[in-house]
């Protein structure tokens, strides 16, 4: 299932991902820090929603209360909830 998440309080504006069961693949960020947002998808490809949450939840960026990585956790959890409802 392809899912699109509109980010909040980050330089990136959107995260697109594919969810197969609870496994996340094909993560693409729109906008944001080019290098970081090329690296994160490679690092999380094939991980479960739970594994991504354990690794990335709560990471902040500068003075912001969230980050692109933290927003990816929210996107994955929202996608999983939508898939199971």
Secondary structure, DSSP 8 states (H G I E B T S, - for coil): -EEEEE-SSSSEEEEEEEEETTEEEEEEEEES-HHHHHHHHHHHTT-BHHHHHHHHTT---TTSS--HHHHHHHHHHHHHHHHH-
